[in-house]
């Protein structure tokens, strides 16, 4: 907390997206629901079981309506995950067992069942898994409200800023529909479900804002600047006026579709998009992306999208190619870490364990089928597909994946499939061992793509989902920038291209450094494209190069932030 003058107080948090919100605070209670056990007669068992089934049906219908209204595929996937939890057969079995055998009421049966699942998550070694507890608590409490026929939460006034310790995705959507325009959370990281939903809805949001619920008073005026990660309490008229102008300028930029991606002196850069779902394709066109720099494929293995067969995978890849222009870089299944499936195992350190290429090389059938589907699709769209390999850490893995790809190509040729030109193969640079030995890895492939989220995590030794140390997740820390610079030099020496598809590419400070280092392609969430395009137009190539050179001499992220402000202005 930092006092800026006698009237105003500024709280700091972690930025989620961008935007400014000005309005009155709505402070949410952080009290958790508890239910005491209530005995029932045997004659009431059927009635209590039916109340559960009816409530389940209502919850599913409510979530489906919410999913239909949301325009962002990532948010829809989160809602779909909640539906899968509600439909889980083990949940129903446990609830019915408590009602039938212990003769306890349905509300307590639901409460106890979900509490048991929550305790399991609390025992997990991953902070990201524990973040999902709020989803389970939300489902539990809404279930209980329905079986007890209790009224839902009260609505908020239009133009309110929600301040909470944490909030469920469904409550956030509900408040947004009421007219809430901003969100401040004490807990949670940028990958929490509420943060993802807020970003997709375009709600300015900050997370990990310590003491927010203690400092903020209900119905008092607030100014929230998501890009700066600041919340201003008791803002003066002058402060409100300044931030209103900033909000108007941000709105103007957002509406402007880039007509080119060039520096002020006409040097071109390629700007592409990171996506995971077909529903995101319209956003690519809307913001003028020149292709897809990262197509995540994990959704093929999760939720209701169990499209594991080659035919189903091909249908997905073809739909993406039909709905876009330019090249499409398909990342192989990046399972593990925070992305679990039935194939992953419980590990003490999942981010340092069986994930990415490590898992794929062991699960040969999974890898073989995906490569087969990609190669077949590439034959239908010559020159447009590139293959990206995740989580490479040693050179032996490169040789193994190349052998597997060659095996698939040979197999298809034997079957008489016409394949056409070769498919470029690239590596994700997200482990320091690859960045430090970039030239040796670059010699073996056609391109490199830097995943700066994981590269930062492994360089700074920070679990990016751990709110206790999230301030150490500094993706433009000079140490990370030095690894990127070394990667660029290694790629140039090997004569191949290097792009960046991590969060850094869509960040103004990060993008300025990357452009100055000589990165030719930046891939980002489509919503970040207008801002980065405007930055690109504002300076010459030489100015970007000088900024990057100066950035590499610094010792901290804070120094870099100050340098950027001086350089930009």
C-alpha positions in Angstrom: 0.0 0.0 0.0 1.3 3.5 -0.9 -0.2 6.8 0.1 0.0 9.2 -2.8 -1.4 12.2 -0.8 -3.5 12.9 2.3 -6.8 12.0 0.4 -5.9 9.2 -2.0 -4.6 5.7 -1.3 -3.2 3.4 -4.0 -3.3 -0.4 -3.7 -1.2 -2.5 -6.1 -2.1 -5.8 -7.6 -1.3 -8.0 -10.6 -2.7 -6.8 -13.9 -5.3 -8.9 -15.8 -5.7 -7.4 -19.3 -6.1 -3.6 -19.6 -8.7 -0.9 -19.3 -9.9 1.7 -16.7 -13.0 1.5 -14.5 -14.3 4.4 -12.4 -17.2 3.7 -10.0 -18.4 2.9 -6.6 -17.3 -0.1 -4.6 -19.3 -3.2 -3.9 -17.6 -5.2 -1.2 -18.4 -8.9 -1.2 -18.4 -11.0 1.9 -15.8 -13.8 2.1 -17.7 -15.9 4.6 -17.9 -19.6 3.5 -21.2 -21.4 3.7 -21.6 -24.2 6.3 -24.4 -26.7 6.7 -25.2 -28.7 9.9 -26.3 -32.3 9.6 -30.0 -32.8 9.8 -31.6 -36.3 10.2 -34.5 -37.5 8.0 -36.9 -40.4 8.1 -36.6 -43.3 5.6 -39.8 -42.2 4.0 -38.2 -38.9 3.0 -35.2 -40.4 1.2 -36.8 -40.4 -2.2 -38.0 -36.8 -1.8 -34.4 -35.7 -0.9 -32.9 -37.6 -3.8 -35.4 -36.0 -6.2 -34.6 -32.5 -4.8 -30.9 -33.2 -5.7 -31.8 -34.3 -9.2 -34.0 -31.3 -9.8 -31.4 -28.9 -8.5 -28.8 -30.6 -10.8 -31.0 -30.1 -13.8 -31.5 -26.5 -12.9 -27.8 -25.9 -12.5 -26.9 -27.4 -15.8 -29.6 -25.4 -17.6 -28.3 -22.2 -15.9 -24.7 -22.9 -16.9 -25.7 -23.7 -20.5 -27.5 -20.4 -20.7 -24.4 -18.6 -19.4 -22.2 -20.5 -21.9 -24.5 -19.5 -24.8 -24.3 -15.8 -23.8 -20.5 -15.7 -23.4 -18.6 -14.8 -26.6 -15.2 -16.1 -25.6 -14.3 -19.8 -26.1 -11.9 -19.9 -23.1 -14.7 -18.8 -20.8 -17.1 -21.3 -22.3 -14.6 -24.0 -21.6 -14.5 -23.0 -18.0 -18.3 -23.1 -17.7 -18.2 -26.5 -19.5 -15.8 -27.8 -16.9 -18.2 -26.8 -14.1 -21.0 -28.7 -15.9 -18.7 -31.8 -16.0 -18.2 -31.5 -12.2 -22.0 -31.3 -11.6 -22.6 -34.3 -13.8 -19.8 -36.3 -12.2 -21.3 -39.8 -11.3 -19.1 -40.0 -8.2 -20.6 -36.8 -6.8 -24.2 -38.2 -7.2 -23.2 -41.6 -5.8 -21.7 -39.9 -2.7 -24.7 -37.6 -2.2 -27.2 -40.5 -2.5 -25.1 -42.7 -0.2 -25.2 -40.1 2.6 -29.0 -39.6 2.1 -29.8 -43.3 2.0 -27.4 -44.9 4.4 -26.8 -42.1 6.9 -30.4 -40.7 6.6 -29.2 -37.1 6.5 -30.7 -34.2 4.5 -29.8 -33.5 0.9 -28.3 -30.1 1.7 -25.8 -31.6 4.1 -25.1 -34.5 1.7 -24.2 -32.0 -1.0 -22.1 -30.0 1.5 -20.2 -32.9 2.8 -19.5 -34.5 -0.6 -18.1 -31.3 -2.1 -16.1 -30.5 1.0 -14.4 -33.9 0.6 -13.5 -33.0 -3.0 -12.2 -29.6 -1.9 -10.0 -31.2 0.8 -8.4 -33.4 -1.9 -7.5 -30.3 -3.9 -6.1 -28.6 -0.9 -3.7 -31.6 -0.5 -2.5 -31.1 -4.2 1.1 -30.1 -4.7 0.1 -27.5 -7.3 -1.1 -24.0 -6.5 -3.0 -23.9 -9.8 -5.0 -27.0 -8.7 -5.8 -25.3 -5.4 -7.1 -22.3 -7.2 -9.9 -24.4 -8.6 -11.3 -24.8 -5.0 -13.3 -21.6 -5.6 -15.1 -23.3 -8.5 -16.1 -26.3 -6.3 -17.2 -24.0 -3.4 -19.3 -22.0 -5.9 -21.0 -25.1 -7.3 -21.6 -26.5 -3.8 -23.2 -23.3 -2.5 -25.4 -22.8 -5.5 -26.5 -26.5 -5.2 -27.4 -26.0 -1.6 -29.3 -22.8 -2.4 -31.4 -24.6 -5.0 -32.3 -27.6 -2.9 -33.2 -25.3 0.0 -35.1 -23.0 -2.4 -33.1 -20.0 -1.2 -33.0 -16.7 -3.2 -29.9 -16.0 -5.2 -27.5 -13.2 -4.2 -28.6 -9.6 -4.5 -27.9 -7.7 -7.7 -25.4 -4.8 -7.9 -25.9 -1.3 -9.3 -24.8 -0.5 -12.8 -21.3 0.9 -12.9 -20.1 -0.8 -9.7 -16.6 -2.1 -9.0 -16.6 -5.5 -7.4 -14.0 -5.9 -4.6 -13.7 -9.4 -3.1 -11.3 -11.8 -1.5 -12.1 -14.2 -4.4 -15.1 -14.7 -6.7 -16.5 -17.6 -8.7 -16.8 -17.4 -12.5 -20.6 -17.7 -12.4 -21.0 -14.9 -9.8 -18.7 -12.7 -11.9 -20.8 -13.2 -15.0 -23.9 -12.5 -13.0 -22.5 -9.3 -11.6 -21.3 -8.3 -15.1 -24.9 -8.8 -16.4 -26.1 -6.5 -13.6 -23.7 -3.8 -14.8 -20.4 -4.3 -12.9 -17.5 -2.7 -14.7 -14.4 -3.7 -12.7 -13.1 -6.5 -10.5 -10.5 -6.4 -7.7 -9.5 -9.7 -6.0 -7.2 -10.1 -3.0 -6.5 -13.7 -3.9 -5.9 -15.5 -7.2 -3.4 -15.3 -10.0 -3.7 -14.2 -13.6 -4.6 -17.8 -14.5 -7.5 -18.1 -12.0 -10.8 -18.8 -13.6 -12.3 -15.5 -12.5 -9.3 -13.6 -14.0 -9.8 -15.5 -17.3 -13.5 -14.7 -17.4 -12.9 -11.1 -16.6 -10.4 -10.7 -19.4 -12.7 -12.4 -21.9 -15.6 -10.1 -20.8 -13.4 -7.0 -21.2 -13.7 -6.1 -17.5 -10.7 -4.2 -16.1 -9.3 -6.5 -13.3 -6.4 -6.8 -10.9 -5.7 -9.8 -8.7 -3.4 -10.4 -5.7 -4.4 -7.0 -4.4 -3.4 -7.3 -0.7 -5.7 -5.9 2.0 -8.2 -4.7 -0.6 -11.2 -5.9 1.3 -9.9 -4.3 4.5 -9.1 -0.9 2.9 -12.0 -0.5 0.6 -15.3 0.7 2.0 -18.7 -0.1 0.5 -20.2 2.5 -1.9 -17.0 4.6 -2.0 -15.6 5.9 -5.3 -12.7 3.9 -6.8 -10.5 4.2 -9.9 -9.1 0.9 -11.2 -6.4 0.9 -13.9 -5.9 -2.8 -14.9 -2.9 -2.1 -17.1 -1.0 -0.4 -14.3 -2.3 -2.9 -11.7 -3.5 -0.1 -9.4 -6.6 0.7 -7.4 -7.1 4.2 -6.2 -9.3 4.8 -3.2 -10.8 8.2 -2.5 -9.7 9.6 -5.9 -9.7 13.4 -6.3 -11.7 15.1 -9.1 -8.4 15.7 -10.9 -7.5 12.0 -10.7 -10.9 10.9 -12.0 -10.7 13.4 -14.9 -7.2 12.1 -15.8 -8.4 8.4 -15.8 -11.5 9.2 -17.7 -9.4 10.6 -20.5 -7.2 7.5 -20.4 -10.3 5.3 -20.7 -11.6 7.2 -23.7 -8.2 6.9 -25.4 -8.1 3.2 -24.7 -11.5 2.8 -26.2 -10.5 4.6 -29.3 -7.4 2.4 -29.8 -9.5 -0.8 -29.3 -11.9 0.1 -32.1 -9.1 0.9 -34.6 -8.2 -2.1 -36.8 -4.5 -2.0 -37.8 -4.0 -1.7 -41.6 -0.3 -2.6 -41.4 2.4 -3.7 -39.0 5.3 -1.5 -39.6 7.7 0.6 -37.6 7.7 4.4 -38.1 10.4 4.0 -40.8 8.6 1.3 -42.7 10.2 -1.9 -41.4 7.6 -4.7 -41.4 6.9 -7.1 -38.6 4.6 -10.2 -38.6 1.8 -10.1 -36.0 -0.1 -13.4 -35.4 -2.6 -14.7 -32.9 -2.6 -17.3 -30.1 -5.8 -19.3 -30.1 -7.3 -22.7 -28.9 -10.8 -22.8 -30.1 -12.7 -22.4 -33.4 -14.9 -19.8 -31.8 -11.9 -17.5 -31.5 -11.4 -17.2 -35.3 -13.6 -14.1 -35.8 -11.4 -12.2 -33.4 -8.4 -12.9 -35.6 -10.1 -11.3 -38.5 -11.4 -8.5 -36.4 -8.0 -7.5 -35.2 -6.1 -8.1 -38.5 -3.8 -10.9 -37.4 -1.5 -12.2 -40.2 -2.0 -15.9 -39.2 -2.0 -18.1 -36.2 1.3 -18.2 -34.4 0.1 -20.7 -31.8 -2.7 -23.1 -32.1 -3.1 -24.9 -28.8 -4.5 -28.4 -29.2 -5.1 -29.6 -25.6 -8.8 -28.9 -25.8 -9.0 -32.0 -28.1 -8.3 -34.1 -25.0 -10.4 -32.3 -22.3 -14.0 -31.8 -21.3 -16.6 -32.8 -23.9 -14.1 -32.3 -26.7 -12.8 -35.9 -26.6 -11.8 -35.8 -30.3 -8.8 -38.1 -30.1 -9.2 -39.9 -33.4 -7.2 -38.8 -36.4 -10.4 -38.0 -38.3 -11.8 -35.8 -35.5 -8.5 -34.0 -35.1 -8.3 -33.4 -38.9 -11.8 -31.9 -38.8 -10.6 -29.5 -36.1 -7.4 -28.5 -37.9 -9.3 -28.1 -41.2 -11.9 -25.9 -39.6 -9.2 -23.6 -38.2 -7.4 -23.4 -41.6 -10.7 -22.7 -43.4 -11.5 -19.9 -41.0 -8.2 -18.1 -41.2 -5.5 -16.9 -43.6 -1.8 -17.2 -43.5 0.3 -19.8 -41.7 -1.0 -21.9 -38.8 1.5 -23.1 -36.2 0.1 -26.2 -34.5 1.6 -27.0 -31.1 1.6 -30.7 -30.3 -0.4 -31.7 -27.2 1.2 -29.9 -24.2 -0.2 -32.0 -21.4 1.1 -31.8 -17.9 2.0 -29.0 -15.4 -1.3 -27.2 -14.9 -3.0 -29.0 -17.7 -4.2 -32.4 -16.5 -6.0 -35.3 -18.3 -6.6 -38.9 -17.7 -3.1 -39.5 -19.0 -1.3 -37.4 -16.4 -0.1 -38.7 -13.1 0.1 -37.1 -9.6 3.5 -35.6 -9.1 5.1 -33.6 -6.3 6.4 -31.1 -8.9 4.2 -31.3 -12.0 5.9 -28.4 -13.7 9.2 -30.2 -13.5 7.7 -33.6 -14.4 6.1 -35.6 -17.1 4.8 -33.0 -19.4 5.0 -31.8 -23.0 7.4 -33.7 -25.3 8.4 -36.0 -22.3 4.9 -37.4 -22.1 4.4 -37.6 -25.9 7.6 -39.6 -26.5 6.3 -42.1 -23.9 2.7 -42.1 -25.3 3.7 -43.0 -28.8 0.2 -43.8 -30.0 -1.1 -40.4 -28.9 1.9 -38.7 -30.6 1.7 -40.8 -33.8 -2.0 -40.1 -34.2 -1.6 -36.4 -33.8 1.3 -36.2 -36.3 -0.6 -38.4 -38.7 -3.6 -36.0 -38.5 -1.5 -32.9 -39.0 0.5 -34.3 -41.9 -2.7 -35.4 -43.7 -4.2 -32.0 -43.1 -1.1 -30.2 -44.4 -1.4 -32.0 -47.7 -4.8 -30.3 -48.1 -3.4 -26.9 -47.2 0.1 -26.8 -48.7 2.6 -24.4 -47.2 0.3 -23.2 -44.4 1.0 -25.6 -41.5 4.0 -25.7 -39.1 4.5 -28.1 -36.3 5.7 -26.9 -32.9 7.1 -29.2 -30.2 6.5 -28.2 -26.5 8.7 -28.5 -23.4 11.9 -29.6 -25.1 14.9 -29.5 -22.7 17.6 -31.8 -24.3 18.8 -32.4 -27.8 18.0 -36.1 -27.8 14.3 -35.2 -27.7 14.7 -33.3 -31.0 16.1 -36.4 -32.7 13.3 -38.6 -31.4 10.5 -36.3 -32.5 12.1 -35.9 -36.0 12.3 -39.7 -36.2 8.7 -40.1 -35.3 7.6 -37.4 -37.8 9.6 -39.2 -40.5 8.1 -42.5 -39.6 4.6 -41.0 -40.0 5.5 -39.5 -43.4 7.0 -42.8 -44.6 3.9 -44.7 -43.5 1.5 -42.3 -45.3 3.6 -42.4 -48.5 3.4 -46.2 -48.4 -0.4 -45.9 -48.1 -0.3 -43.8 -51.3 -1.2 -40.5 -49.7 0.1 -37.5 -51.7 1.8 -35.2 -49.2 3.4 -32.4 -51.2 6.0 -30.1 -49.6 7.7 -30.8 -46.3 6.2 -29.3 -43.1 8.4 -27.0 -41.0 9.3 -28.3 -37.6 9.9 -26.0 -34.7 10.7 -26.1 -31.0 9.3 -24.2 -28.1 12.0 -22.3 -26.2 10.6 -22.4 -22.7 13.4 -24.0 -20.7 16.7 -22.2 -20.0 18.8 -25.1 -21.2 17.4 -24.5 -24.8 17.8 -20.8 -24.6 21.4 -21.1 -23.4 22.3 -23.6 -26.2 20.0 -22.1 -28.8 22.4 -22.5 -31.7 22.7 -26.2 -31.2 19.0 -26.7 -31.1 18.3 -24.2 -34.0 20.6 -26.3 -36.3 18.2 -29.2 -35.9 14.9 -27.6 -36.8 13.3 -25.0 -39.1 12.2 -22.4 -36.6 12.1 -21.5 -32.9 9.1 -20.1 -31.0 9.7 -18.7 -27.5 7.1 -19.5 -24.8 8.0 -16.7 -22.4 5.5 -17.7 -19.7 7.2 -20.9 -18.9 10.7 -19.5 -19.7 10.0 -16.8 -17.0 8.7 -19.4 -14.6 11.8 -21.7 -14.9 14.3 -18.8 -15.0 12.9 -17.0 -11.9 12.0 -20.3 -10.1 8.4 -19.1 -9.7 5.2 -21.0 -9.9 3.2 -18.5 -11.9 -0.1 -19.6 -10.3 1.2 -19.1 -6.7 -0.3 -15.9 -5.4 2.2 -15.8 -2.5 5.1 -15.2 -4.8 3.4 -13.9 -8.0 5.2 -10.6 -7.7 8.4 -12.5 -8.6 6.8 -13.6 -12.0 8.5 -10.8 -13.9 8.4 -11.7 -17.6 10.6 -8.8 -18.6 13.2 -9.3 -15.9 16.6 -8.6 -17.5 17.6 -12.2 -16.9 14.7 -13.4 -19.1 15.6 -10.8 -21.7 19.2 -12.1 -21.8 18.0 -15.6 -22.5 15.8 -14.3 -25.3 18.7 -12.3 -26.8 20.9 -15.4 -26.7 18.1 -17.4 -28.5 17.8 -14.8 -31.2 21.6 -14.9 -31.8 21.6 -18.7 -31.9 18.7 -18.7 -34.4 20.4 -16.1 -36.6 23.6 -18.0 -36.6 21.7 -21.2 -37.7 19.8 -19.2 -40.4 16.3 -19.8 -39.0 13.5 -17.6 -37.8 12.5 -17.1 -34.2 9.1 -15.9 -32.9 7.6 -15.2 -29.5 4.2 -16.6 -28.6 4.2 -16.0 -24.8 2.5 -13.3 -22.8 5.5 -11.0 -23.3 4.6 -10.5 -27.0 1.3 -8.8 -26.1 2.9 -6.5 -23.4 4.1 -3.1 -24.5 7.4 -3.2 -22.6 8.0 -6.8 -23.7 7.1 -6.1 -27.3 9.4 -3.1 -27.4 12.3 -5.2 -26.2 11.5 -8.1 -28.6 11.3 -5.9 -31.7 14.6 -4.2 -30.7 16.3 -7.6 -30.4 15.3 -8.5 -33.9 12.3 -10.8 -33.4 10.4 -10.9 -36.7 7.1 -12.4 -35.5 5.0 -11.7 -32.3 2.0 -13.9 -31.6 -0.5 -12.8 -29.0 -4.1 -12.9 -27.9 -6.1 -11.1 -30.6 -7.2 -8.3 -28.2 -3.6 -7.2 -27.7 -2.9 -6.6 -31.4 -4.2 -3.0 -31.7 -2.1 -1.7 -28.8 1.1 -3.5 -30.0 0.4 -2.2 -33.6 0.2 1.4 -32.3 3.5 0.9 -30.4 5.1 -0.5 -33.5 4.0 2.6 -35.6 5.3 5.0 -32.9 9.1 4.4 -33.2 11.7 3.6 -35.8 13.6 0.3 -35.9 16.7 2.0 -34.7 14.8 3.4 -31.7 13.6 -0.1 -30.8 17.1 -1.4 -31.1 18.5 1.2 -28.8 15.8 0.6 -26.2 16.5 -3.2 -26.2 20.2 -2.5 -25.9 19.6 -0.3 -22.9 17.2 -2.8 -21.4 19.9 -5.5 -21.4 22.1 -3.4 -19.2 19.6 -3.1 -16.3 19.3 -5.1 -13.1 15.6 -5.2 -12.4 12.1 -5.1 -13.9 11.4 -1.8 -12.1 14.3 -0.2 -13.8 13.0 -1.4 -17.1 9.5 0.0 -16.4 11.0 3.4 -15.7 13.2 3.2 -18.8 10.2 2.4 -21.0 8.1 5.3 -19.6 10.9 7.7 -20.4 11.5 6.2 -23.9 7.9 6.0 -24.9 7.2 9.6 -23.9 
